[in-house]
Amino acid sequence: MAATYRRPTRVFMEAINKGGPATATLPGVFASPGGLPIMADGKVTGGVGVSGVTGDQDEQCSKAGLGTT
């Protein structure tokens, strides 16, 4: 999902929490941190996602995998 929408999955959780429930109707949206797009030369080339602990910990693991911690 992070690759498809070109943004971290955290932004969807934040949008819904701010009163944007329509965000939850987007196809494939999981409003939980942990997914990050992989960028190269300003373009999305893929995504990485982690799940299994808290959303913040999942995102931290994804960042570690990308080397952006």
mmJSON file of the N, C-alpha and C atoms, coordinates in Angstrom:
{"data_MODEL":{"atom_site":{
"group_PDB":["ATOM","ATOM","ATOM","ATOM","ATOM","ATOM","ATOM","ATOM","ATOM","ATOM","ATOM","ATOM","ATOM","ATOM","ATOM","ATOM","ATOM","ATOM","ATOM","ATOM","ATOM","ATOM","ATOM","ATOM","ATOM","ATOM","ATOM","ATOM","ATOM","ATOM","ATOM","ATOM","ATOM","ATOM","ATOM","ATOM","ATOM","ATOM","ATOM","ATOM","ATOM","ATOM","ATOM","ATOM","ATOM","ATOM","ATOM","ATOM","ATOM","ATOM","ATOM","ATOM","ATOM","ATOM","ATOM","ATOM","ATOM","ATOM","ATOM","ATOM","ATOM","ATOM","ATOM","ATOM","ATOM","ATOM","ATOM","ATOM","ATOM","ATOM","ATOM","ATOM","ATOM","ATOM","ATOM","ATOM","ATOM","ATOM","ATOM","ATOM","ATOM","ATOM","ATOM","ATOM","ATOM","ATOM","ATOM","ATOM","ATOM","ATOM","ATOM","ATOM","ATOM","ATOM","ATOM","ATOM","ATOM","ATOM","ATOM","ATOM","ATOM","ATOM","ATOM","ATOM","ATOM","ATOM","ATOM","ATOM","ATOM","ATOM","ATOM","ATOM","ATOM","ATOM","ATOM","ATOM","ATOM","ATOM","ATOM","ATOM","ATOM","ATOM","ATOM","ATOM","ATOM","ATOM","ATOM","ATOM","ATOM","ATOM","ATOM","ATOM","ATOM","ATOM","ATOM","ATOM","ATOM","ATOM","ATOM","ATOM","ATOM","ATOM","ATOM","ATOM","ATOM","ATOM","ATOM","ATOM","ATOM","ATOM","ATOM","ATOM","ATOM","ATOM","ATOM","ATOM","ATOM","ATOM","ATOM","ATOM","ATOM","ATOM","ATOM","ATOM","ATOM","ATOM","ATOM","ATOM","ATOM","ATOM","ATOM","ATOM","ATOM","ATOM","ATOM","ATOM","ATOM","ATOM","ATOM","ATOM","ATOM","ATOM","ATOM","ATOM","ATOM","ATOM","ATOM","ATOM","ATOM","ATOM","ATOM","ATOM","ATOM","ATOM","ATOM","ATOM","ATOM","ATOM","ATOM","ATOM","ATOM","ATOM","ATOM","ATOM","ATOM","ATOM","ATOM"],
"id":[1,2,3,4,5,6,7,8,9,10,11,12,13,14,15,16,17,18,19,20,21,22,23,24,25,26,27,28,29,30,31,32,33,34,35,36,37,38,39,40,41,42,43,44,45,46,47,48,49,50,51,52,53,54,55,56,57,58,59,60,61,62,63,64,65,66,67,68,69,70,71,72,73,74,75,76,77,78,79,80,81,82,83,84,85,86,87,88,89,90,91,92,93,94,95,96,97,98,99,100,101,102,103,104,105,106,107,108,109,110,111,112,113,114,115,116,117,118,119,120,121,122,123,124,125,126,127,128,129,130,131,132,133,134,135,136,137,138,139,140,141,142,143,144,145,146,147,148,149,150,151,152,153,154,155,156,157,158,159,160,161,162,163,164,165,166,167,168,169,170,171,172,173,174,175,176,177,178,179,180,181,182,183,184,185,186,187,188,189,190,191,192,193,194,195,196,197,198,199,200,201,202,203,204,205,206,207],
"type_symbol":["N","C","C","N","C","C","N","C","C","N","C","C","N","C","C","N","C","C","N","C","C","N","C","C","N","C","C","N","C","C","N","C","C","N","C","C","N","C","C","N","C","C","N","C","C","N","C","C","N","C","C","N","C","C","N","C","C","N","C","C","N","C","C","N","C","C","N","C","C","N","C","C","N","C","C","N","C","C","N","C","C","N","C","C","N","C","C","N","C","C","N","C","C","N","C","C","N","C","C","N","C","C","N","C","C","N","C","C","N","C","C","N","C","C","N","C","C","N","C","C","N","C","C","N","C","C","N","C","C","N","C","C","N","C","C","N","C","C","N","C","C","N","C","C","N","C","C","N","C","C","N","C","C","N","C","C","N","C","C","N","C","C","N","C","C","N","C","C","N","C","C","N","C","C","N","C","C","N","C","C","N","C","C","N","C","C","N","C","C","N","C","C","N","C","C","N","C","C","N","C","C","N","C","C","N","C","C"],
"label_atom_id":["N","CA","C","N","CA","C","N","CA","C","N","CA","C","N","CA","C","N","CA","C","N","CA","C","N","CA","C","N","CA","C","N","CA","C","N","CA","C","N","CA","C","N","CA","C","N","CA","C","N","CA","C","N","CA","C","N","CA","C","N","CA","C","N","CA","C","N","CA","C","N","CA","C","N","CA","C","N","CA","C","N","CA","C","N","CA","C","N","CA","C","N","CA","C","N","CA","C","N","CA","C","N","CA","C","N","CA","C","N","CA","C","N","CA","C","N","CA","C","N","CA","C","N","CA","C","N","CA","C","N","CA","C","N","CA","C","N","CA","C","N","CA","C","N","CA","C","N","CA","C","N","CA","C","N","CA","C","N","CA","C","N","CA","C","N","CA","C","N","CA","C","N","CA","C","N","CA","C","N","CA","C","N","CA","C","N","CA","C","N","CA","C","N","CA","C","N","CA","C","N","CA","C","N","CA","C","N","CA","C","N","CA","C","N","CA","C","N","CA","C","N","CA","C","N","CA","C","N","CA","C","N","CA","C","N","CA","C","N","CA","C"],
"label_alt_id":[null,null,null,null,null,null,null,null,null,null,null,null,null,null,null,null,null,null,null,null,null,null,null,null,null,null,null,null,null,null,null,null,null,null,null,null,null,null,null,null,null,null,null,null,null,null,null,null,null,null,null,null,null,null,null,null,null,null,null,null,null,null,null,null,null,null,null,null,null,null,null,null,null,null,null,null,null,null,null,null,null,null,null,null,null,null,null,null,null,null,null,null,null,null,null,null,null,null,null,null,null,null,null,null,null,null,null,null,null,null,null,null,null,null,null,null,null,null,null,null,null,null,null,null,null,null,null,null,null,null,null,null,null,null,null,null,null,null,null,null,null,null,null,null,null,null,null,null,null,null,null,null,null,null,null,null,null,null,null,null,null,null,null,null,null,null,null,null,null,null,null,null,null,null,null,null,null,null,null,null,null,null,null,null,null,null,null,null,null,null,null,null,null,null,null,null,null,null,null,null,null,null,null,null,null,null,null],
"label_comp_id":["MET","MET","MET","ALA","ALA","ALA","ALA","ALA","ALA","THR","THR","THR","TYR","TYR","TYR","ARG","ARG","ARG","ARG","ARG","ARG","PRO","PRO","PRO","THR","THR","THR","ARG","ARG","ARG","VAL","VAL","VAL","PHE","PHE","PHE","MET","MET","MET","GLU","GLU","GLU","ALA","ALA","ALA","ILE","ILE","ILE","ASN","ASN","ASN","LYS","LYS","LYS","GLY","GLY","GLY","GLY","GLY","GLY","PRO","PRO","PRO","ALA","ALA","ALA","THR","THR","THR","ALA","ALA","ALA","THR","THR","THR","LEU","LEU","LEU","PRO","PRO","PRO","GLY","GLY","GLY","VAL","VAL","VAL","PHE","PHE","PHE","ALA","ALA","ALA","SER","SER","SER","PRO","PRO","PRO","GLY","GLY","GLY","GLY","GLY","GLY","LEU","LEU","LEU","PRO","PRO","PRO","ILE","ILE","ILE","MET","MET","MET","ALA","ALA","ALA","ASP","ASP","ASP","GLY","GLY","GLY","LYS","LYS","LYS","VAL","VAL","VAL","THR","THR","THR","GLY","GLY","GLY","GLY","GLY","GLY","VAL","VAL","VAL","GLY","GLY","GLY","VAL","VAL","VAL","SER","SER","SER","GLY","GLY","GLY","VAL","VAL","VAL","THR","THR","THR","GLY","GLY","GLY","ASP","ASP","ASP","GLN","GLN","GLN","ASP","ASP","ASP","GLU","GLU","GLU","GLN","GLN","GLN","CYS","CYS","CYS","SER","SER","SER","LYS","LYS","LYS","ALA","ALA","ALA","GLY","GLY","GLY","LEU","LEU","LEU","GLY","GLY","GLY","THR","THR","THR","THR","THR","THR"],
"label_asym_id":["A","A","A","A","A","A","A","A","A","A","A","A","A","A","A","A","A","A","A","A","A","A","A","A","A","A","A","A","A","A","A","A","A","A","A","A","A","A","A","A","A","A","A","A","A","A","A","A","A","A","A","A","A","A","A","A","A","A","A","A","A","A","A","A","A","A","A","A","A","A","A","A","A","A","A","A","A","A","A","A","A","A","A","A","A","A","A","A","A","A","A","A","A","A","A","A","A","A","A","A","A","A","A","A","A","A","A","A","A","A","A","A","A","A","A","A","A","A","A","A","A","A","A","A","A","A","A","A","A","A","A","A","A","A","A","A","A","A","A","A","A","A","A","A","A","A","A","A","A","A","A","A","A","A","A","A","A","A","A","A","A","A","A","A","A","A","A","A","A","A","A","A","A","A","A","A","A","A","A","A","A","A","A","A","A","A","A","A","A","A","A","A","A","A","A","A","A","A","A","A","A","A","A","A","A","A","A"],
"label_entity_id":["1","1","1","1","1","1","1","1","1","1","1","1","1","1","1","1","1","1","1","1","1","1","1","1","1","1","1","1","1","1","1","1","1","1","1","1","1","1","1","1","1","1","1","1","1","1","1","1","1","1","1","1","1","1","1","1","1","1","1","1","1","1","1","1","1","1","1","1","1","1","1","1","1","1","1","1","1","1","1","1","1","1","1","1","1","1","1","1","1","1","1","1","1","1","1","1","1","1","1","1","1","1","1","1","1","1","1","1","1","1","1","1","1","1","1","1","1","1","1","1","1","1","1","1","1","1","1","1","1","1","1","1","1","1","1","1","1","1","1","1","1","1","1","1","1","1","1","1","1","1","1","1","1","1","1","1","1","1","1","1","1","1","1","1","1","1","1","1","1","1","1","1","1","1","1","1","1","1","1","1","1","1","1","1","1","1","1","1","1","1","1","1","1","1","1","1","1","1","1","1","1","1","1","1","1","1","1"],
"label_seq_id":[1,1,1,2,2,2,3,3,3,4,4,4,5,5,5,6,6,6,7,7,7,8,8,8,9,9,9,10,10,10,11,11,11,12,12,12,13,13,13,14,14,14,15,15,15,16,16,16,17,17,17,18,18,18,19,19,19,20,20,20,21,21,21,22,22,22,23,23,23,24,24,24,25,25,25,26,26,26,27,27,27,28,28,28,29,29,29,30,30,30,31,31,31,32,32,32,33,33,33,34,34,34,35,35,35,36,36,36,37,37,37,38,38,38,39,39,39,40,40,40,41,41,41,42,42,42,43,43,43,44,44,44,45,45,45,46,46,46,47,47,47,48,48,48,49,49,49,50,50,50,51,51,51,52,52,52,53,53,53,54,54,54,55,55,55,56,56,56,57,57,57,58,58,58,59,59,59,60,60,60,61,61,61,62,62,62,63,63,63,64,64,64,65,65,65,66,66,66,67,67,67,68,68,68,69,69,69],
"pdbx_PDB_ins_code":[null,null,null,null,null,null,null,null,null,null,null,null,null,null,null,null,null,null,null,null,null,null,null,null,null,null,null,null,null,null,null,null,null,null,null,null,null,null,null,null,null,null,null,null,null,null,null,null,null,null,null,null,null,null,null,null,null,null,null,null,null,null,null,null,null,null,null,null,null,null,null,null,null,null,null,null,null,null,null,null,null,null,null,null,null,null,null,null,null,null,null,null,null,null,null,null,null,null,null,null,null,null,null,null,null,null,null,null,null,null,null,null,null,null,null,null,null,null,null,null,null,null,null,null,null,null,null,null,null,null,null,null,null,null,null,null,null,null,null,null,null,null,null,null,null,null,null,null,null,null,null,null,null,null,null,null,null,null,null,null,null,null,null,null,null,null,null,null,null,null,null,null,null,null,null,null,null,null,null,null,null,null,null,null,null,null,null,null,null,null,null,null,null,null,null,null,null,null,null,null,null,null,null,null,null,null,null],
"Cartn_x":[0.805,0.0,0.851,1.963,2.837,3.35,3.648,4.128,2.999,1.842,0.701,0.325,0.257,-0.168,1.003,2.236,3.463,3.639,3.284,3.451,3.433,3.993,3.957,2.522,2.279,0.921,0.447,1.378,1.024,0.094,0.262,-0.544,-2.03,-2.355,-3.761,-4.378,-3.63,-4.094,-4.312,-3.362,-3.466,-4.659,-4.909,-6.044,-7.369,-7.481,-8.715,-8.9,-7.805,-7.895,-8.265,-7.969,-8.308,-9.718,-10.463,-11.837,-12.024,-11.128,-11.244,-11.602,-12.783,-13.127,-13.2,-13.375,-13.442,-12.136,-11.043,-9.747,-9.827,-10.628,-10.752,-11.424,-12.033,-12.699,-11.791,-10.567,-9.637,-9.266,-9.156,-8.829,-7.483,-7.454,-6.225,-5.655,-6.428,-5.909,-5.971,-4.816,-4.704,-4.145,-4.969,-4.585,-3.761,-2.557,-1.664,-0.229,0.589,1.991,2.69,3.742,4.531,4.917,4.235,4.545,5.209,6.262,6.993,7.281,7.185,7.572,9.093,9.584,11.007,11.198,12.039,12.239,13.64,13.754,15.035,14.914,15.769,15.739,14.377,13.721,12.432,11.251,11.47,10.397,10.214,8.983,8.695,9.084,9.933,10.371,9.845,9.151,8.611,8.175,7.998,7.587,8.05,8.109,8.456,7.413,6.987,5.995,6.302,6.062,6.3,5.05,4.701,3.562,3.886,3.422,3.638,3.74,4.105,4.158,3.297,3.606,2.807,3.108,2.228,2.446,3.739,4.035,5.277,6.493,6.443,7.557,7.663,6.514,6.516,7.205,6.843,7.431,8.939,9.334,10.752,11.52,10.94,11.58,11.659,10.613,10.638,11.733,11.838,12.89,14.278,14.431,15.72,16.045,15.046,15.246,15.653,15.148,15.507,16.804,17.27,18.476,18.237,17.0,16.66,16.344,16.856,16.562,17.377],
"Cartn_y":[-1.186,0.0,1.254,1.248,2.423,2.751,1.727,1.951,2.455,1.857,2.25,3.712,4.137,5.51,6.46,5.962,6.759,7.544,6.915,7.563,6.511,6.844,5.904,5.608,4.399,4.04,4.831,5.395,6.221,7.379,7.933,9.089,8.744,7.499,7.109,7.054,6.539,6.517,7.948,8.826,10.216,10.915,10.663,11.277,10.823,9.548,9.022,9.584,9.648,10.185,11.662,12.394,13.815,14.041,12.986,13.133,12.925,12.203,11.921,10.47,10.018,8.604,8.111,9.003,8.571,7.916,8.247,7.631,6.121,5.647,4.213,3.478,4.203,3.552,3.384,3.898,3.709,2.237,1.711,0.299,-0.057,-1.116,-1.617,-0.828,0.096,0.926,0.193,0.142,-0.365,0.777,1.377,2.586,2.241,1.782,1.424,1.685,2.257,2.47,1.141,1.189,-0.011,-0.158,0.545,0.465,1.735,1.577,2.717,2.483,3.537,3.387,3.343,2.656,2.644,3.626,4.62,5.681,5.596,5.88,5.977,7.068,8.051,9.171,9.837,9.965,10.634,9.81,8.544,7.666,6.495,6.046,4.875,3.626,2.817,1.583,0.337,0.529,-0.596,-0.147,-1.087,-0.761,-1.839,-1.466,-2.409,-2.255,-3.37,-3.322,-4.357,-3.967,-4.849,-4.844,-5.997,-6.108,-7.173,-6.961,-7.975,-7.413,-6.136,-5.491,-4.237,-3.196,-1.975,-1.297,-0.424,0.294,1.076,1.748,2.511,1.603,0.444,-0.504,-1.098,-1.367,-1.874,-0.862,0.408,1.45,1.577,1.465,1.53,0.398,-0.788,-1.924,-1.679,-1.121,-0.806,0.203,1.231,2.234,1.61,0.699,0.012,-0.791,-1.438,-2.203,-1.342,-0.121,0.81,1.562,1.434,2.146,3.621,3.967,5.373,5.668,4.863,5.096,6.227],
"Cartn_z":[0.0,0.0,0.0,0.733,0.767,-0.635,-1.414,-2.777,-3.672,-3.559,-4.395,-4.198,-2.94,-2.639,-2.415,-2.571,-2.516,-1.225,-0.125,1.181,2.278,3.432,4.553,4.971,5.427,5.829,7.044,7.796,8.958,8.563,7.369,6.972,6.901,6.599,6.533,7.924,8.886,10.267,10.76,10.47,10.908,10.26,8.986,8.294,8.895,9.185,9.781,11.18,11.948,13.313,13.334,12.267,12.182,11.648,11.476,11.026,9.539,8.903,7.478,7.234,7.674,7.546,6.105,5.143,3.749,3.317,3.982,3.678,3.822,4.75,4.998,3.84,2.916,1.792,0.583,0.645,-0.467,-0.576,-1.791,-1.958,-1.333,-0.545,0.027,1.185,1.745,2.824,4.156,4.811,6.17,6.987,7.807,8.53,9.765,9.524,10.606,10.163,11.029,10.672,10.418,9.641,9.374,7.921,7.026,5.603,5.118,4.337,3.785,2.31,1.492,0.092,-0.03,-1.03,-1.347,-2.5,-2.276,-3.258,-3.861,-5.156,-5.842,-6.894,-6.814,-7.755,-7.82,-6.665,-6.592,-7.072,-7.385,-7.867,-6.91,-6.802,-5.979,-6.758,-6.141,-6.798,-6.098,-4.976,-4.231,-2.86,-1.974,-0.62,0.344,1.609,2.664,3.758,4.313,5.38,6.446,7.677,8.815,9.676,10.207,11.107,12.14,13.359,14.38,15.776,15.895,17.2,17.123,17.843,17.725,16.396,15.957,14.704,14.7,15.81,15.897,15.78,16.427,16.341,14.944,14.315,12.941,12.017,12.169,11.331,11.592,12.842,13.185,12.488,12.457,11.779,10.266,9.692,8.255,7.943,8.783,8.584,8.693,9.644,9.793,8.525,7.977,6.752,5.571,5.564,4.491,4.782,6.019,6.403,6.663,7.091,7.319,8.779,9.702,11.117,11.676],
"occupancy":[1.0,1.0,1.0,1.0,1.0,1.0,1.0,1.0,1.0,1.0,1.0,1.0,1.0,1.0,1.0,1.0,1.0,1.0,1.0,1.0,1.0,1.0,1.0,1.0,1.0,1.0,1.0,1.0,1.0,1.0,1.0,1.0,1.0,1.0,1.0,1.0,1.0,1.0,1.0,1.0,1.0,1.0,1.0,1.0,1.0,1.0,1.0,1.0,1.0,1.0,1.0,1.0,1.0,1.0,1.0,1.0,1.0,1.0,1.0,1.0,1.0,1.0,1.0,1.0,1.0,1.0,1.0,1.0,1.0,1.0,1.0,1.0,1.0,1.0,1.0,1.0,1.0,1.0,1.0,1.0,1.0,1.0,1.0,1.0,1.0,1.0,1.0,1.0,1.0,1.0,1.0,1.0,1.0,1.0,1.0,1.0,1.0,1.0,1.0,1.0,1.0,1.0,1.0,1.0,1.0,1.0,1.0,1.0,1.0,1.0,1.0,1.0,1.0,1.0,1.0,1.0,1.0,1.0,1.0,1.0,1.0,1.0,1.0,1.0,1.0,1.0,1.0,1.0,1.0,1.0,1.0,1.0,1.0,1.0,1.0,1.0,1.0,1.0,1.0,1.0,1.0,1.0,1.0,1.0,1.0,1.0,1.0,1.0,1.0,1.0,1.0,1.0,1.0,1.0,1.0,1.0,1.0,1.0,1.0,1.0,1.0,1.0,1.0,1.0,1.0,1.0,1.0,1.0,1.0,1.0,1.0,1.0,1.0,1.0,1.0,1.0,1.0,1.0,1.0,1.0,1.0,1.0,1.0,1.0,1.0,1.0,1.0,1.0,1.0,1.0,1.0,1.0,1.0,1.0,1.0,1.0,1.0,1.0,1.0,1.0,1.0,1.0,1.0,1.0,1.0,1.0,1.0],
"B_iso_or_equiv":[0.0,0.0,0.0,0.0,0.0,0.0,0.0,0.0,0.0,0.0,0.0,0.0,0.0,0.0,0.0,0.0,0.0,0.0,0.0,0.0,0.0,0.0,0.0,0.0,0.0,0.0,0.0,0.0,0.0,0.0,0.0,0.0,0.0,0.0,0.0,0.0,0.0,0.0,0.0,0.0,0.0,0.0,0.0,0.0,0.0,0.0,0.0,0.0,0.0,0.0,0.0,0.0,0.0,0.0,0.0,0.0,0.0,0.0,0.0,0.0,0.0,0.0,0.0,0.0,0.0,0.0,0.0,0.0,0.0,0.0,0.0,0.0,0.0,0.0,0.0,0.0,0.0,0.0,0.0,0.0,0.0,0.0,0.0,0.0,0.0,0.0,0.0,0.0,0.0,0.0,0.0,0.0,0.0,0.0,0.0,0.0,0.0,0.0,0.0,0.0,0.0,0.0,0.0,0.0,0.0,0.0,0.0,0.0,0.0,0.0,0.0,0.0,0.0,0.0,0.0,0.0,0.0,0.0,0.0,0.0,0.0,0.0,0.0,0.0,0.0,0.0,0.0,0.0,0.0,0.0,0.0,0.0,0.0,0.0,0.0,0.0,0.0,0.0,0.0,0.0,0.0,0.0,0.0,0.0,0.0,0.0,0.0,0.0,0.0,0.0,0.0,0.0,0.0,0.0,0.0,0.0,0.0,0.0,0.0,0.0,0.0,0.0,0.0,0.0,0.0,0.0,0.0,0.0,0.0,0.0,0.0,0.0,0.0,0.0,0.0,0.0,0.0,0.0,0.0,0.0,0.0,0.0,0.0,0.0,0.0,0.0,0.0,0.0,0.0,0.0,0.0,0.0,0.0,0.0,0.0,0.0,0.0,0.0,0.0,0.0,0.0,0.0,0.0,0.0,0.0,0.0,0.0],
"pdbx_formal_charge":[null,null,null,null,null,null,null,null,null,null,null,null,null,null,null,null,null,null,null,null,null,null,null,null,null,null,null,null,null,null,null,null,null,null,null,null,null,null,null,null,null,null,null,null,null,null,null,null,null,null,null,null,null,null,null,null,null,null,null,null,null,null,null,null,null,null,null,null,null,null,null,null,null,null,null,null,null,null,null,null,null,null,null,null,null,null,null,null,null,null,null,null,null,null,null,null,null,null,null,null,null,null,null,null,null,null,null,null,null,null,null,null,null,null,null,null,null,null,null,null,null,null,null,null,null,null,null,null,null,null,null,null,null,null,null,null,null,null,null,null,null,null,null,null,null,null,null,null,null,null,null,null,null,null,null,null,null,null,null,null,null,null,null,null,null,null,null,null,null,null,null,null,null,null,null,null,null,null,null,null,null,null,null,null,null,null,null,null,null,null,null,null,null,null,null,null,null,null,null,null,null,null,null,null,null,null,null],
"auth_seq_id":[1,1,1,2,2,2,3,3,3,4,4,4,5,5,5,6,6,6,7,7,7,8,8,8,9,9,9,10,10,10,11,11,11,12,12,12,13,13,13,14,14,14,15,15,15,16,16,16,17,17,17,18,18,18,19,19,19,20,20,20,21,21,21,22,22,22,23,23,23,24,24,24,25,25,25,26,26,26,27,27,27,28,28,28,29,29,29,30,30,30,31,31,31,32,32,32,33,33,33,34,34,34,35,35,35,36,36,36,37,37,37,38,38,38,39,39,39,40,40,40,41,41,41,42,42,42,43,43,43,44,44,44,45,45,45,46,46,46,47,47,47,48,48,48,49,49,49,50,50,50,51,51,51,52,52,52,53,53,53,54,54,54,55,55,55,56,56,56,57,57,57,58,58,58,59,59,59,60,60,60,61,61,61,62,62,62,63,63,63,64,64,64,65,65,65,66,66,66,67,67,67,68,68,68,69,69,69],
"auth_comp_id":["MET","MET","MET","ALA","ALA","ALA","ALA","ALA","ALA","THR","THR","THR","TYR","TYR","TYR","ARG","ARG","ARG","ARG","ARG","ARG","PRO","PRO","PRO","THR","THR","THR","ARG","ARG","ARG","VAL","VAL","VAL","PHE","PHE","PHE","MET","MET","MET","GLU","GLU","GLU","ALA","ALA","ALA","ILE","ILE","ILE","ASN","ASN","ASN","LYS","LYS","LYS","GLY","GLY","GLY","GLY","GLY","GLY","PRO","PRO","PRO","ALA","ALA","ALA","THR","THR","THR","ALA","ALA","ALA","THR","THR","THR","LEU","LEU","LEU","PRO","PRO","PRO","GLY","GLY","GLY","VAL","VAL","VAL","PHE","PHE","PHE","ALA","ALA","ALA","SER","SER","SER","PRO","PRO","PRO","GLY","GLY","GLY","GLY","GLY","GLY","LEU","LEU","LEU","PRO","PRO","PRO","ILE","ILE","ILE","MET","MET","MET","ALA","ALA","ALA","ASP","ASP","ASP","GLY","GLY","GLY","LYS","LYS","LYS","VAL","VAL","VAL","THR","THR","THR","GLY","GLY","GLY","GLY","GLY","GLY","VAL","VAL","VAL","GLY","GLY","GLY","VAL","VAL","VAL","SER","SER","SER","GLY","GLY","GLY","VAL","VAL","VAL","THR","THR","THR","GLY","GLY","GLY","ASP","ASP","ASP","GLN","GLN","GLN","ASP","ASP","ASP","GLU","GLU","GLU","GLN","GLN","GLN","CYS","CYS","CYS","SER","SER","SER","LYS","LYS","LYS","ALA","ALA","ALA","GLY","GLY","GLY","LEU","LEU","LEU","GLY","GLY","GLY","THR","THR","THR","THR","THR","THR"],
"auth_asym_id":["A","A","A","A","A","A","A","A","A","A","A","A","A","A","A","A","A","A","A","A","A","A","A","A","A","A","A","A","A","A","A","A","A","A","A","A","A","A","A","A","A","A","A","A","A","A","A","A","A","A","A","A","A","A","A","A","A","A","A","A","A","A","A","A","A","A","A","A","A","A","A","A","A","A","A","A","A","A","A","A","A","A","A","A","A","A","A","A","A","A","A","A","A","A","A","A","A","A","A","A","A","A","A","A","A","A","A","A","A","A","A","A","A","A","A","A","A","A","A","A","A","A","A","A","A","A","A","A","A","A","A","A","A","A","A","A","A","A","A","A","A","A","A","A","A","A","A","A","A","A","A","A","A","A","A","A","A","A","A","A","A","A","A","A","A","A","A","A","A","A","A","A","A","A","A","A","A","A","A","A","A","A","A","A","A","A","A","A","A","A","A","A","A","A","A","A","A","A","A","A","A","A","A","A","A","A","A"],
"auth_atom_id":["N","CA","C","N","CA","C","N","CA","C","N","CA","C","N","CA","C","N","CA","C","N","CA","C","N","CA","C","N","CA","C","N","CA","C","N","CA","C","N","CA","C","N","CA","C","N","CA","C","N","CA","C","N","CA","C","N","CA","C","N","CA","C","N","CA","C","N","CA","C","N","CA","C","N","CA","C","N","CA","C","N","CA","C","N","CA","C","N","CA","C","N","CA","C","N","CA","C","N","CA","C","N","CA","C","N","CA","C","N","CA","C","N","CA","C","N","CA","C","N","CA","C","N","CA","C","N","CA","C","N","CA","C","N","CA","C","N","CA","C","N","CA","C","N","CA","C","N","CA","C","N","CA","C","N","CA","C","N","CA","C","N","CA","C","N","CA","C","N","CA","C","N","CA","C","N","CA","C","N","CA","C","N","CA","C","N","CA","C","N","CA","C","N","CA","C","N","CA","C","N","CA","C","N","CA","C","N","CA","C","N","CA","C","N","CA","C","N","CA","C","N","CA","C","N","CA","C","N","CA","C","N","CA","C","N","CA","C","N","CA","C"],
"pdbx_PDB_model_num":[1,1,1,1,1,1,1,1,1,1,1,1,1,1,1,1,1,1,1,1,1,1,1,1,1,1,1,1,1,1,1,1,1,1,1,1,1,1,1,1,1,1,1,1,1,1,1,1,1,1,1,1,1,1,1,1,1,1,1,1,1,1,1,1,1,1,1,1,1,1,1,1,1,1,1,1,1,1,1,1,1,1,1,1,1,1,1,1,1,1,1,1,1,1,1,1,1,1,1,1,1,1,1,1,1,1,1,1,1,1,1,1,1,1,1,1,1,1,1,1,1,1,1,1,1,1,1,1,1,1,1,1,1,1,1,1,1,1,1,1,1,1,1,1,1,1,1,1,1,1,1,1,1,1,1,1,1,1,1,1,1,1,1,1,1,1,1,1,1,1,1,1,1,1,1,1,1,1,1,1,1,1,1,1,1,1,1,1,1,1,1,1,1,1,1,1,1,1,1,1,1,1,1,1,1,1,1]
}}}
